[in-house]
Amino acid sequence: MKGMYPEHMLRAASACVQLILREEWGFEGMVTSDWYTHGMQAAEIKAGNDVKMGCGTPEDTLRRIDVGELDPQAVRKSAERVLRMILRLS
C-alpha cells in the first residue's frame, strides 16, 4: 500500500480513528468515509474506517487480504461494528 498514501497521512488517520475516537473517547460505533473518496479501501480499513461510501474496491481489498497486506481481522472488526449498528437501529 506504500505509495498510494503518504505514510504520515495513514498514521494520522489511524491515530484519529483508533487512538482518539475509539480508545480515548470510547466510541464503539461505525466510522464511514465521505462520499466518493478515492483512497484505497484497504488502507482506510487499516486506519479504522468501516464503510466506504460510493466507490469501494472489494476485489482489491480481497486481493490485499490474500497477499497478506491487510489483516482479515481488521475486516471482521469493521463488519462487526456495521452489524452492531444495524441491530441497534432495527
C-alpha positions in Angstrom: 0.0 0.0 0.0 3.0 2.2 0.1 2.9 5.0 -2.5 -0.9 5.2 -2.5 -1.0 7.5 0.5 1.9 9.4 2.1 2.8 7.4 5.2 2.2 10.4 7.5 -1.5 10.6 6.3 -2.1 6.9 7.1 -0.6 7.3 10.6 -2.7 10.5 11.2 -5.9 8.8 10.0 -5.3 5.8 12.2 -4.4 7.9 15.2 -7.6 10.0 14.8 -9.9 7.0 14.5 -8.1 4.3 16.6 -6.4 6.3 19.3 -8.6 9.3 19.8 -12.1 8.3 18.7 -12.1 4.7 19.9 -9.6 4.5 22.7 -9.6 8.0 24.3 -13.2 8.9 23.7 -14.6 5.3 23.9 -16.5 5.4 20.7 -17.8 2.0 19.7 -19.8 2.8 16.7 -19.3 2.7 13.0 -17.0 5.1 11.0 -17.7 5.9 7.4 -15.9 7.7 4.7 -17.2 10.8 2.9 -18.9 10.0 -0.4 -16.6 9.2 -3.3 -13.3 9.3 -1.6 -10.8 7.8 -4.0 -8.4 6.5 -1.4 -7.5 2.8 -1.2 -10.2 0.9 0.7 -7.7 -1.5 2.3 -5.7 1.4 3.7 -8.9 3.0 5.0 -9.9 -0.2 6.8 -6.4 -0.4 8.4 -6.9 3.2 9.6 -10.3 2.2 11.2 -12.8 3.2 8.6 -15.7 0.7 8.5 -17.8 1.7 5.4 -16.5 3.2 2.2 -19.3 5.2 0.6 -19.8 5.3 -3.2 -16.6 3.8 -4.6 -15.3 0.8 -2.7 -12.9 -1.7 -4.2 -13.9 -5.1 -2.8 -11.8 -7.0 -5.3 -8.7 -5.1 -4.4 -9.4 -5.5 -0.7 -9.8 -9.3 -1.0 -6.6 -9.4 -3.0 -4.7 -7.5 -0.3 -6.0 -9.9 2.3 -4.8 -12.8 0.1 -1.3 -11.4 -0.2 -1.1 -10.5 3.5 -1.2 -6.7 3.1 -4.5 -6.5 5.1 -5.3 -8.5 8.2 -8.7 -10.2 7.8 -9.3 -9.4 11.5 -9.5 -5.7 10.6 -12.2 -6.5 8.1 -14.1 -8.7 10.6 -14.0 -5.9 13.2 -15.4 -3.4 10.7 -18.1 -5.8 9.7 -18.9 -6.4 13.4 -19.3 -2.7 14.0 -21.6 -2.3 11.0 -23.7 -5.2 12.0 -23.9 -4.0 15.6 -25.2 -0.6 14.3 -27.8 -2.3 12.1 -29.1 -4.4 15.1 -29.2 -1.3 17.3 -31.2 0.6 14.8 -33.7 -2.1 13.8 
